[in-house]
């Protein structure tokens, strides 16, 4: 299937108008980043992120009000996926010291439900666990099974059959679960996920993400400079940099403006940008390859005409390839749920901007360089 089979458009004559559009989009992205900044996910900011799945639809405003007074400080609550999911985020990684005794008291209450008055003692406790000791192994096993069924995370201290000690992990998710169960008794829920990242790890991940993007651009610059000419490499990397910045600007500009697009930057987004860089440079190389072929065939033809005809000749491939990818991403945006939405949006916006930049940034910069310095581009 071929579209635009005899297509012939004068792209370069419109490049100055495209420069204005490019500058506006670039400034909007830059201003949005500088003034509004980014909202980072727990991967980069540190903290805890808990995902709850309820059996029946919930009113997220009620969940938000329940979470406001449980002693976890600033807690962010939003819908996760459909109306039965909730995402809860806090800056804390562990239970606050002032809440810890109440968590232990909740565990004691749960044990009392199984065996009222059973002899026990706490032999060890840390900020994220507590160890109970019981009189005999049978009692320990019975308590273990009951706590596991109740949704706690018990483990035997020893695999020995005579083991009488149970270690119970304590996390923010446990405290949230205990409070919500007391307030929402008619809507059963489970914890789908609990992620905890310390601030130091978050900073290291953020630094590594920036380095990954930077070194990918340097590697592309070297590769294209070796395969084509240095000016082609500079044009391609400039287009990629433009693509990344404008797409990042959308994250800053759209946050809080469009429901469903309150997108945060996390490791999934870094993966999306690296994927986007690979896709965009492939699109640019296809155009550059055609320019190189036409330069070898039409040695006396003006560079202006060669670039225009090369862009026109590759338009069919650009439309078909980009269109099929965009259709897939639209499906992911609509049906992929909260987990895939940011990833799909990054690729969707980035591919649109990347296609534009391959035509009006990368190729135009090659032509501007040749015209300004009166260089003849040859292979």
The 8 nearest C-alpha neighbors of each residue, nearest first, counted from 0:
[[1, 2, 319, 315, 4, 316, 3, 318],
 [2, 0, 4, 315, 3, 316, 319, 318],
 [1, 3, 315, 4, 0, 319, 318, 314],
 [2, 4, 6, 315, 5, 1, 314, 311],
 [5, 3, 2, 6, 1, 315, 312, 314],
 [6, 4, 3, 7, 312, 311, 2, 315],
 [5, 7, 3, 4, 311, 8, 312, 314],
 [8, 6, 311, 5, 308, 9, 312, 307],
 [9, 7, 10, 311, 6, 307, 308, 310],
 [8, 10, 11, 307, 12, 7, 13, 308],
 [11, 9, 13, 12, 8, 307, 14, 359],
 [10, 12, 14, 13, 9, 307, 363, 303],
 [11, 13, 10, 14, 9, 15, 16, 303],
 [14, 12, 11, 16, 10, 15, 17, 9],
 [13, 15, 17, 11, 16, 12, 18, 359],
 [16, 14, 18, 17, 13, 19, 12, 11],
 [15, 17, 19, 18, 14, 13, 20, 21],
 [16, 18, 14, 20, 15, 19, 21, 13],
 [19, 17, 15, 21, 16, 20, 22, 14],
 [20, 18, 22, 16, 17, 21, 23, 15],
 [21, 19, 17, 23, 22, 18, 24, 16],
 [20, 22, 18, 24, 19, 23, 17, 25],
 [21, 23, 25, 19, 20, 24, 18, 26],
 [24, 22, 20, 26, 25, 21, 27, 19],
 [25, 23, 27, 21, 26, 22, 28, 20],
 [24, 26, 22, 28, 23, 27, 245, 21],
 [27, 25, 29, 23, 28, 24, 30, 22],
 [28, 26, 24, 30, 25, 29, 31, 23],
 [248, 27, 29, 245, 25, 31, 26, 30],
 [28, 30, 26, 32, 31, 27, 25, 33],
 [31, 29, 33, 27, 32, 28, 34, 26],
 [32, 30, 28, 35, 34, 252, 29, 251],
 [31, 33, 36, 29, 30, 251, 35, 248],
 [34, 32, 30, 31, 36, 35, 29, 28],
 [35, 33, 31, 32, 36, 30, 29, 251],
 [36, 34, 31, 32, 251, 33, 37, 252],
 [35, 37, 32, 33, 251, 34, 31, 38],
 [38, 36, 251, 39, 35, 32, 250, 263],
 [37, 39, 263, 264, 40, 36, 262, 251],
 [38, 40, 264, 263, 44, 43, 37, 265],
 [39, 41, 265, 42, 263, 264, 43, 44],
 [40, 42, 45, 44, 43, 46, 196, 47],
 [43, 41, 40, 265, 201, 44, 45, 196],
 [44, 42, 201, 41, 205, 45, 40, 39],
 [45, 43, 41, 201, 39, 42, 40, 198],
 [46, 44, 198, 196, 197, 41, 201, 43],
 [47, 45, 90, 91, 92, 196, 195, 41],
 [48, 46, 195, 92, 89, 194, 88, 91],
 [47, 49, 88, 194, 193, 87, 195, 41],
 [50, 48, 193, 87, 192, 86, 88, 172],
 [49, 51, 86, 192, 191, 85, 190, 87],
 [52, 50, 190, 85, 84, 191, 189, 86],
 [51, 53, 84, 188, 189, 83, 190, 191],
 [54, 52, 188, 83, 55, 187, 84, 186],
 [53, 55, 187, 188, 186, 83, 52, 56],
 [54, 56, 53, 83, 186, 57, 187, 82],
 [57, 55, 83, 82, 53, 54, 58, 84],
 [58, 56, 83, 59, 82, 55, 53, 84],
 [57, 59, 60, 61, 62, 56, 82, 83],
 [58, 60, 62, 61, 57, 63, 78, 77],
 [61, 59, 63, 62, 58, 64, 76, 77],
 [62, 60, 64, 63, 59, 58, 65, 57],
 [63, 61, 59, 65, 60, 64, 66, 58],
 [62, 64, 60, 66, 61, 65, 76, 59],
 [63, 65, 61, 67, 66, 62, 60, 68],
 [66, 64, 62, 63, 67, 61, 68, 179],
 [67, 65, 63, 64, 68, 69, 62, 74],
 [66, 68, 64, 65, 69, 63, 74, 73],
 [67, 69, 70, 66, 65, 64, 71, 72],
 [70, 68, 66, 71, 67, 65, 178, 175],
 [69, 71, 72, 68, 98, 67, 95, 66],
 [72, 70, 69, 73, 74, 89, 95, 91],
 [73, 71, 70, 74, 67, 89, 69, 68],
 [72, 74, 89, 71, 75, 90, 67, 88],
 [75, 73, 89, 88, 72, 76, 71, 67],
 [74, 76, 88, 87, 89, 73, 77, 63],
 [77, 75, 87, 63, 86, 74, 88, 85],
 [78, 76, 86, 85, 79, 59, 75, 87],
 [77, 79, 85, 84, 86, 80, 59, 82],
 [78, 80, 84, 85, 86, 337, 81, 77],
 [79, 81, 337, 336, 84, 78, 82, 338],
 [80, 82, 83, 84, 79, 78, 336, 56],
 [81, 83, 56, 84, 57, 78, 80, 79],
 [84, 82, 56, 53, 81, 57, 55, 52],
 [85, 83, 52, 79, 51, 82, 78, 81],
 [86, 84, 78, 79, 51, 77, 50, 87],
 [85, 87, 50, 77, 79, 76, 49, 78],
 [88, 86, 76, 49, 75, 48, 50, 85],
 [89, 87, 48, 75, 47, 74, 49, 76],
 [88, 90, 74, 91, 47, 46, 73, 75],
 [89, 91, 46, 47, 45, 92, 88, 73],
 [92, 90, 46, 89, 93, 47, 71, 94],
 [91, 93, 46, 47, 195, 90, 197, 196],
 [94, 92, 91, 171, 170, 95, 127, 126],
 [93, 95, 171, 99, 170, 96, 98, 126],
 [96, 94, 98, 97, 93, 99, 71, 70],
 [97, 95, 99, 98, 94, 100, 126, 93],
 [96, 98, 95, 99, 100, 101, 94, 70],
 [99, 97, 101, 95, 96, 100, 102, 94],
 [98, 100, 102, 96, 101, 97, 94, 95],
 [101, 99, 103, 102, 98, 104, 97, 96],
 [102, 100, 104, 98, 99, 103, 105, 97],
 [101, 103, 105, 99, 104, 100, 106, 98],
 [104, 102, 106, 100, 105, 101, 107, 99],
 [103, 105, 101, 107, 102, 106, 100, 108],
 [104, 106, 102, 108, 103, 107, 101, 109],
 [107, 105, 109, 103, 108, 104, 110, 102],
 [106, 108, 104, 110, 105, 109, 111, 103],
 [109, 107, 111, 105, 106, 110, 104, 112],
 [108, 110, 106, 112, 111, 107, 105, 113],
 [111, 109, 107, 113, 112, 108, 106, 114],
 [110, 112, 115, 108, 114, 113, 109, 107],
 [113, 111, 109, 110, 114, 115, 108, 107],
 [112, 114, 110, 111, 115, 109, 142, 145],
 [115, 113, 111, 117, 112, 110, 116, 142],
 [116, 114, 111, 117, 112, 113, 110, 108],
 [115, 117, 114, 118, 111, 119, 110, 112],
 [116, 118, 114, 115, 119, 111, 133, 110],
 [119, 117, 133, 116, 134, 120, 132, 115],
 [120, 118, 133, 132, 117, 131, 134, 121],
 [119, 121, 132, 131, 122, 133, 118, 130],
 [120, 122, 131, 130, 123, 132, 119, 129],
 [123, 121, 130, 131, 120, 132, 124, 129],
 [124, 122, 130, 121, 129, 125, 131, 128],
 [123, 125, 129, 128, 130, 126, 122, 121],
 [126, 124, 128, 127, 129, 123, 130, 169],
 [125, 127, 128, 93, 94, 124, 169, 96],
 [128, 126, 169, 125, 168, 170, 93, 129],
 [129, 127, 168, 169, 125, 167, 124, 126],
 [128, 130, 124, 167, 166, 123, 125, 131],
 [131, 129, 166, 123, 165, 121, 122, 124],
 [132, 130, 121, 165, 164, 120, 122, 166],
 [131, 133, 164, 120, 119, 163, 121, 122],
 [134, 132, 119, 163, 135, 139, 164, 118],
 [133, 135, 118, 163, 119, 132, 138, 136],
 [134, 136, 163, 137, 138, 133, 139, 161],
 [137, 135, 163, 139, 138, 161, 162, 140],
 [138, 136, 140, 139, 135, 141, 163, 142],
 [137, 139, 141, 140, 136, 135, 142, 133],
 [138, 140, 136, 142, 163, 137, 141, 133],
 [141, 139, 143, 137, 138, 142, 136, 144],
 [142, 140, 138, 144, 143, 139, 137, 145],
 [141, 143, 145, 139, 140, 144, 146, 138],
 [142, 144, 140, 146, 141, 145, 139, 147],
 [145, 143, 147, 141, 142, 146, 148, 140],
 [144, 146, 142, 148, 147, 143, 149, 141],
 [147, 145, 149, 143, 148, 151, 144, 142],
 [146, 148, 144, 151, 150, 149, 145, 143],
 [149, 147, 145, 150, 146, 144, 151, 143],
 [148, 150, 146, 147, 151, 145, 109, 144],
 [151, 149, 147, 148, 146, 152, 189, 173],
 [150, 152, 147, 146, 149, 153, 173, 167],
 [151, 153, 168, 167, 147, 150, 154, 146],
 [154, 152, 167, 166, 151, 143, 147, 168],
 [153, 155, 166, 165, 167, 156, 152, 143],
 [156, 154, 165, 157, 166, 164, 158, 153],
 [155, 157, 164, 165, 166, 154, 158, 162],
 [158, 156, 159, 155, 162, 164, 160, 163],
 [157, 159, 160, 155, 162, 156, 161, 154],
 [158, 160, 157, 161, 162, 156, 155, 163],
 [161, 159, 162, 158, 136, 157, 163, 137],
 [160, 162, 159, 136, 163, 135, 158, 157],
 [163, 161, 159, 160, 136, 157, 164, 158],
 [162, 164, 136, 133, 139, 135, 132, 161],
 [163, 165, 132, 131, 156, 162, 133, 155],
 [166, 164, 155, 131, 130, 156, 154, 167],
 [165, 167, 130, 154, 153, 129, 156, 155],
 [168, 166, 153, 129, 128, 152, 130, 154],
 [169, 167, 128, 152, 127, 153, 166, 170],
 [170, 168, 127, 128, 173, 167, 171, 129],
 [171, 169, 172, 173, 127, 93, 94, 168],
 [170, 172, 174, 173, 94, 93, 175, 169],
 [171, 173, 175, 170, 174, 176, 49, 193],
 [174, 172, 176, 170, 171, 175, 177, 169],
 [173, 175, 177, 171, 176, 172, 178, 102],
 [176, 174, 172, 178, 173, 177, 179, 171],
 [175, 177, 173, 179, 174, 178, 172, 180],
 [176, 178, 174, 180, 175, 179, 173, 181],
 [179, 177, 175, 181, 176, 180, 174, 182],
 [178, 180, 182, 176, 181, 177, 183, 175],
 [181, 179, 183, 177, 184, 182, 178, 176],
 [180, 182, 179, 178, 183, 184, 177, 176],
 [181, 183, 179, 180, 184, 178, 65, 185],
 [184, 182, 180, 185, 179, 181, 186, 187],
 [183, 185, 180, 186, 182, 181, 187, 179],
 [184, 186, 183, 187, 180, 182, 55, 54],
 [187, 185, 184, 183, 54, 55, 188, 53],
 [188, 186, 54, 53, 185, 184, 189, 183],
 [189, 187, 53, 52, 54, 186, 51, 190],
 [188, 190, 52, 51, 191, 53, 187, 150],
 [191, 189, 51, 192, 50, 52, 188, 49],
 [192, 190, 50, 51, 189, 52, 193, 49],
 [193, 191, 50, 49, 190, 194, 51, 48],
 [192, 194, 49, 48, 50, 195, 172, 47],
 [195, 193, 48, 47, 192, 49, 196, 41],
 [194, 196, 47, 46, 92, 48, 193, 197],
 [195, 197, 45, 46, 42, 201, 200, 41],
 [196, 198, 45, 200, 199, 46, 201, 195],
 [199, 197, 45, 201, 200, 202, 44, 196],
 [200, 198, 202, 201, 197, 203, 45, 196],
 [201, 199, 203, 197, 202, 198, 204, 196],
 [200, 202, 43, 198, 204, 45, 199, 203],
 [203, 201, 205, 199, 204, 200, 43, 206],
 [204, 202, 200, 206, 205, 201, 207, 199],
 [205, 203, 207, 201, 206, 202, 208, 200],
 [204, 206, 202, 208, 203, 207, 43, 201],
 [207, 205, 203, 209, 208, 204, 202, 210],
 [206, 208, 210, 204, 209, 205, 211, 203],
 [207, 209, 211, 205, 210, 206, 204, 212],
 [210, 208, 212, 206, 211, 207, 213, 205],
 [209, 211, 213, 207, 208, 212, 214, 206],
 [212, 210, 208, 214, 209, 213, 207, 215],
 [211, 213, 215, 209, 210, 214, 208, 216],
 [214, 212, 210, 216, 215, 211, 209, 217],
 [213, 215, 217, 216, 211, 212, 210, 218],
 [214, 216, 218, 212, 213, 217, 211, 219],
 [215, 217, 219, 213, 214, 218, 220, 236],
 [218, 216, 214, 220, 219, 215, 221, 213],
 [219, 217, 215, 221, 220, 216, 214, 222],
 [218, 220, 222, 216, 217, 221, 223, 215],
 [219, 221, 217, 232, 218, 223, 222, 224],
 [222, 220, 224, 218, 219, 223, 225, 217],
 [223, 221, 219, 225, 224, 220, 226, 218],
 [222, 224, 232, 226, 225, 220, 227, 221],
 [223, 225, 229, 232, 228, 221, 227, 222],
 [224, 226, 222, 223, 227, 221, 228, 229],
 [227, 225, 223, 224, 222, 228, 221, 232],
 [226, 228, 224, 223, 225, 231, 229, 232],
 [229, 227, 224, 231, 230, 232, 225, 226],
 [228, 230, 224, 232, 231, 233, 227, 223],
 [231, 229, 233, 232, 228, 234, 365, 368],
 [232, 230, 234, 228, 229, 233, 365, 235],
 [231, 233, 223, 224, 229, 220, 235, 230],
 [232, 234, 230, 236, 235, 231, 237, 229],
 [235, 233, 361, 231, 237, 232, 364, 236],
 [236, 234, 361, 238, 232, 237, 233, 231],
 [235, 237, 239, 233, 238, 234, 240, 232],
 [238, 236, 240, 234, 239, 235, 233, 241],
 [239, 237, 241, 235, 236, 356, 361, 240],
 [240, 238, 236, 242, 241, 237, 243, 235],
 [239, 241, 237, 243, 242, 238, 236, 244],
 [242, 240, 238, 244, 239, 243, 245, 237],
 [241, 243, 239, 240, 245, 353, 244, 352],
 [244, 242, 240, 246, 241, 245, 247, 239],
 [245, 243, 247, 241, 246, 242, 248, 240],
 [244, 246, 248, 28, 247, 242, 243, 25],
 [245, 247, 249, 243, 248, 244, 349, 242],
 [248, 246, 244, 250, 249, 245, 243, 251],
 [28, 249, 247, 245, 251, 246, 250, 32],
 [248, 250, 252, 246, 247, 251, 253, 245],
 [251, 249, 247, 248, 252, 253, 254, 262],
 [250, 252, 248, 249, 37, 31, 32, 254],
 [253, 251, 249, 31, 250, 254, 248, 35],
 [254, 252, 256, 250, 249, 251, 255, 257],
 [255, 253, 261, 256, 251, 252, 250, 262],
 [254, 256, 261, 257, 253, 258, 260, 252],
 [257, 255, 253, 254, 258, 261, 260, 252],
 [256, 258, 260, 255, 253, 259, 254, 261],
 [259, 257, 260, 256, 261, 255, 254, 253],
 [258, 260, 261, 257, 262, 337, 340, 255],
 [261, 259, 262, 258, 257, 254, 253, 255],
 [262, 260, 254, 255, 259, 263, 258, 253],
 [263, 261, 260, 341, 250, 254, 264, 38],
 [262, 264, 38, 39, 40, 265, 261, 37],
 [263, 265, 39, 40, 268, 38, 262, 266],
 [264, 266, 40, 268, 267, 42, 39, 263],
 [265, 267, 269, 268, 270, 42, 264, 208],
 [268, 266, 270, 265, 269, 271, 342, 264],
 [267, 269, 271, 270, 266, 265, 264, 342],
 [268, 270, 266, 272, 271, 267, 273, 208],
 [271, 269, 267, 273, 268, 272, 274, 266],
 [270, 272, 268, 274, 269, 273, 342, 275],
 [273, 271, 275, 269, 274, 270, 276, 268],
 [272, 274, 276, 270, 275, 271, 269, 277],
 [275, 273, 271, 277, 272, 276, 270, 278],
 [274, 276, 272, 278, 273, 277, 279, 271],
 [277, 275, 273, 279, 274, 278, 280, 272],
 [276, 278, 274, 275, 280, 279, 281, 273],
 [279, 277, 275, 281, 276, 280, 274, 282],
 [280, 278, 282, 276, 281, 353, 277, 275],
 [281, 279, 283, 282, 277, 278, 284, 276],
 [280, 282, 284, 278, 279, 283, 277, 285],
 [281, 283, 279, 280, 285, 284, 278, 286],
 [282, 284, 280, 357, 286, 281, 285, 287],
 [283, 285, 287, 281, 286, 282, 288, 280],
 [286, 284, 288, 282, 283, 287, 281, 289],
 [285, 287, 289, 283, 284, 288, 310, 290],
 [288, 286, 284, 290, 289, 285, 291, 283],
 [289, 287, 291, 285, 290, 286, 284, 292],
 [288, 290, 292, 286, 291, 287, 309, 293],
 [291, 289, 287, 293, 288, 309, 292, 306],
 [290, 292, 294, 288, 289, 293, 287, 295],
 [293, 291, 289, 295, 294, 290, 288, 296],
 [292, 294, 296, 290, 295, 291, 297, 289],
 [295, 293, 291, 297, 292, 296, 298, 290],
 [294, 296, 292, 293, 298, 297, 291, 378],
 [295, 297, 293, 294, 298, 292, 291, 299],
 [298, 296, 294, 300, 299, 293, 295, 305],
 [297, 299, 294, 300, 295, 296, 293, 377],
 [300, 298, 297, 301, 294, 302, 296, 295],
 [299, 301, 297, 298, 302, 305, 304, 294],
 [302, 300, 303, 304, 305, 299, 298, 297],
 [301, 303, 305, 304, 306, 300, 366, 294],
 [304, 302, 301, 306, 305, 307, 366, 11],
 [305, 303, 307, 302, 301, 306, 308, 300],
 [304, 306, 302, 308, 307, 303, 309, 293],
 [307, 305, 309, 303, 304, 308, 290, 302],
 [306, 308, 304, 310, 309, 305, 9, 10],
 [307, 309, 311, 305, 310, 306, 312, 304],
 [310, 308, 306, 312, 311, 290, 307, 289],
 [309, 311, 307, 313, 308, 312, 306, 314],
 [310, 312, 308, 314, 7, 309, 313, 6],
 [311, 313, 309, 310, 314, 308, 315, 6],
 [314, 312, 310, 316, 315, 311, 317, 309],
 [315, 313, 317, 311, 316, 312, 318, 310],
 [316, 314, 2, 318, 317, 313, 3, 319],
 [315, 317, 319, 313, 314, 318, 320, 321],
 [318, 316, 314, 320, 315, 319, 321, 313],
 [319, 317, 315, 321, 322, 316, 320, 314],
 [318, 320, 322, 316, 317, 321, 323, 315],
 [321, 319, 317, 323, 322, 318, 316, 324],
 [320, 322, 324, 318, 323, 319, 317, 325],
 [323, 321, 325, 319, 324, 318, 320, 326],
 [322, 324, 326, 320, 325, 321, 319, 327],
 [323, 325, 327, 321, 322, 326, 328, 320],
 [326, 324, 328, 322, 327, 323, 347, 321],
 [327, 325, 329, 323, 328, 324, 322, 330],
 [326, 328, 324, 330, 325, 329, 331, 323],
 [327, 329, 331, 325, 330, 326, 343, 332],
 [330, 328, 332, 326, 331, 327, 325, 333],
 [329, 331, 333, 327, 328, 332, 334, 326],
 [332, 330, 335, 328, 334, 329, 333, 343],
 [333, 331, 329, 340, 330, 335, 343, 334],
 [334, 332, 330, 331, 335, 329, 336, 340],
 [333, 335, 331, 336, 330, 332, 329, 340],
 [336, 334, 331, 339, 332, 333, 340, 337],
 [337, 335, 80, 338, 334, 339, 340, 333],
 [336, 338, 80, 340, 339, 79, 335, 341],
 [337, 339, 336, 340, 335, 341, 80, 342],
 [340, 338, 342, 335, 337, 341, 336, 343],
 [341, 339, 343, 332, 337, 342, 338, 344],
 [340, 342, 344, 343, 339, 262, 345, 268],
 [341, 343, 339, 345, 340, 344, 271, 268],
 [344, 342, 340, 346, 345, 328, 341, 332],
 [345, 343, 347, 341, 346, 342, 340, 348],
 [346, 344, 342, 343, 348, 347, 349, 341],
 [345, 347, 349, 343, 344, 348, 350, 275],
 [346, 348, 344, 350, 349, 345, 343, 325],
 [349, 347, 351, 345, 350, 346, 344, 352],
 [348, 350, 346, 352, 351, 347, 353, 345],
 [351, 349, 353, 347, 352, 348, 346, 354],
 [350, 352, 348, 354, 349, 353, 355, 347],
 [351, 353, 355, 349, 350, 354, 242, 356],
 [354, 352, 350, 356, 355, 279, 351, 242],
 [355, 353, 357, 351, 356, 352, 350, 358],
 [354, 356, 352, 353, 358, 357, 359, 351],
 [355, 357, 360, 353, 359, 358, 238, 354],
 [358, 356, 361, 283, 354, 355, 360, 359],
 [359, 357, 356, 355, 362, 360, 361, 354],
 [358, 360, 356, 363, 355, 357, 14, 362],
 [359, 361, 356, 363, 238, 362, 357, 364],
 [362, 360, 234, 235, 357, 238, 364, 363],
 [363, 361, 365, 364, 358, 360, 359, 357],
 [362, 364, 366, 360, 365, 359, 361, 367],
 [365, 363, 367, 366, 361, 362, 234, 360],
 [366, 364, 362, 368, 363, 367, 230, 231],
 [365, 367, 363, 369, 364, 368, 370, 362],
 [368, 366, 364, 370, 369, 365, 371, 363],
 [367, 369, 371, 365, 366, 370, 364, 372],
 [368, 370, 374, 366, 373, 367, 372, 371],
 [371, 369, 373, 367, 368, 372, 366, 374],
 [370, 372, 368, 373, 369, 367, 374, 366],
 [371, 373, 374, 369, 370, 368, 367, 375],
 [374, 372, 370, 369, 371, 375, 368, 376],
 [375, 373, 369, 372, 376, 370, 368, 371],
 [374, 376, 377, 369, 373, 302, 370, 372],
 [375, 377, 374, 369, 378, 302, 294, 228],
 [376, 378, 375, 294, 295, 291, 298, 228],
 [377, 295, 291, 376, 294, 227, 228, 292]]
